[in-house]
């Protein structure tokens, strides 16, 4: 097959082999060429037999053809192909066989010039074969008409009509299913996320907002769905049935999402409590400095979590759905004193809500009570930590001794106090020492240093003490010299002003005397 070594016969007869490693099982046949010089001129029968055998049993037939033979009649084996195709159409049932032409030893002629010629030759003799077959059928059917046969085409037409109707119904059902699935996916995309967000931020307006969203999205989808169904020529009842299914799907989607959120209501309640308890109204992290009212903050956070529980306790997709679940939970769990004043029975000791059917109940009263008890137990740690942090902050900011210690010092130090009153010099020394100590306290920021611990505070103060004392004494010295300089400067200004006033008075006297002499 190598053109540089010359052309010669490579296959003699028919060789068959199985392709290894290919599934399913694949058989490859290699047939002897039809134009080899080694075969001579007397073996034309074997050419036709082998070519017919290949076309009859193969799914893909690969034909080797030299580039120089394209466009030629004999060299391209056109007569052989015509004869083989004619015999195959007569003897065998029609089958699909793929013909692949491998153009060998390509020359400088571009492929876009060779391909149209080869395709035209193949299509030409295939068209001739089909036409001859059609004409022969007409010619041979001249004696097919027999009298008294009474053949009719009614059964064939009825069968064809049934098959056609069945195919139309199958295609129509498939298209309607695809259309329904399309609008169901649109409704899911439009409702799933917003409903989840509304349920997470549960308020008094949650269910009205969900009803409004469901109505708007369902109305929009039904309008588009009806327009799409108009092209199927459906009767009114069938169209209403499909629209009703779409509406029920939208409603079921919202109910399913609500049930999903109700299943994890405890997690949502703890998440909301933590968010409100640990953040202020500006969503900033809360710092427990000691001024916050932890009791009021806890009550607010628990009330918000209880609102979430009341919203997820039942499904309220209808306008007439009115219940008192929220009020019952508040009076029973948050403000039990108000609830017990009206009735002694526990309203949560029941498995159903008042005015709520069981089909719309997601969390029963008994389950609400159990969830609230578990919620309180799991959030107590957060409240305890906040109280401890607040107390620690108060202790860090309060440097005064306890009241009993102050009273003890006042009683036990009465004699020393009277001694100080009898000797004013000690009072002056204590007062100056107090001022120096206060200045050092402010300069060294002793309270801030000891917040990090006793040992780190002592080490930090030991490194800052001497520079701070030196700086403080230097400032006191500068402030002590400032009044003297200021007094000297004031005396100079006063003397200069006095001198200037004297000069002015002398000038006025001279001017007065001169004027008198003139007169």
Steps between C-alpha positions, in 0.01 A plus 500: 500500500808725502517705180877550535559124474277452199150362464433126522236258621481484882188282554404178323151365552296602808650533847281519809611593852342610828599839641650456849393734781188635323151444639262391357671232293628649171612296196731650236533356148777579252404425136727450204526806279313517169763674286826324589726395213583172679138382457488535125182535291321167554384534861217752462244264655691494828506880502121519483451222754739647753356852462143370533599296806652807663192715436264226619660427837675825596373811672792713379681437169832679447598542134861587415528724195798668344481873460573465127197270448236748617289611205585194285251236395701176498781591736250603769317163464163663427369202295589263783320713760189527278485124449551426870230747611251360247552145623483606866166679451354194331621230739512663842264708707582870515757584766705804583867461415748782543747547217828669585741595222868524593685714246860381479817664372350847486654737246500878483136506393303656792253280684216746439533418126522122544215457749217646281602280206497183710167587665340581165608166348367298795166686514457466124512123478303457827225719351500291182467179701205634699325625185544167321357318800198729513428463129538127514243483781247689289567280202474176694175600675296518179355152558429556872137604449271201545125511455270423795792564741299775680810640664443822699726749676262573789681280751832651407362851534341419836822351630699796374251738660525317833878499488503867409260592782704298746821672392336843521367427849841377612680808367231729642525343844877530493488868402240578767712327763803704395293819512366421847849419626629830360245715681532295817873572502427871447260501795752320718767754415262792567358369830759284673757764594261788589280276716804378691615859560154607619475208743848567641409863576168407657279798591128573524492566124677180395198296388327795324824558310523129408137497381564808288816350350323169426208679334724717279734225384217251442301754300802578284583134439137407423474782246812387315399134529155567351656681205730204439210251521299687237714344225399144594128539412388366838147497628412734785468230765842351427660844504338583834627171641859578404476856636356366825793258529742789455326703773501203736870449429576862598299466821661166581842654442434770762355248745797268451747781564307601813509142632872489429559819701272376782716188532801716595313766699713450813818581309338808347381618844846469655654674201258793529545524879879511467483763228271734695664439839857559382432795265348841559244682286774606256610135453825574683646244744382574852763573770384424855630810679261475794247757384289259291173357628558130440150409620333727243733386221432136585126556497517673161712222348274227640186676378646519150589129510148421623358694206694270267352198677145636468546571128621147428240329720234488224448562128295812424468520121130590496358843573257359756780335700483689831634353821625603842816293507729798556295643787468159662875440490580846639253474788609148586877509452617864523240658733356207697364732773259667257389165363432338838279785613238417239491121511660225702522244216820479297413595139808315373392167649336399173589340169301744284471875467172679532349591158786323317429169316747215554598503131642851540666440837878470485592525870245398763459691831670222694794507260521880531527473877769234475696700241480814714636317805787361296563843349523661845744236623727540200503882516562530875873466446506808274313705761727378780809594301361849440427550871847377596660729244300795631597428861866464407487830315346668804771362726773619267357851486434532877822574696332605825508261795177347628279716727586300810869565439437873470305497828777303674765744380292794622457348849853368546668805349313762703800580720729544199241724338488725808879516499492627142249767592721625786807519265418682171846423359405135470187601311710697253737206453211258452331734254817539291555123513143445384551731203825326405341156538203599288727642230703179500179294487383684191841504330572131562141383426522255790140376462557417134829322569353274770214390274742271319602332827696576817845385386489663152369820663784513756765438233357768273476755784856429612631598157285814478532629860834686491445670158153607608620645835784685327264643240252603769764680709630677191153627418450618858829689484403664172161598640671641812721729291222624275327736756834679580570576138144605451524740798821656373348548158194661657720740704690600189176567316366701795819711525506564129136601502566730797794660326301551184217654698747735673644605166153561370413711802819702458423562135149610588641737764746645256229545239277671754771739616593590145145577412472720805811698408368545155183639628 
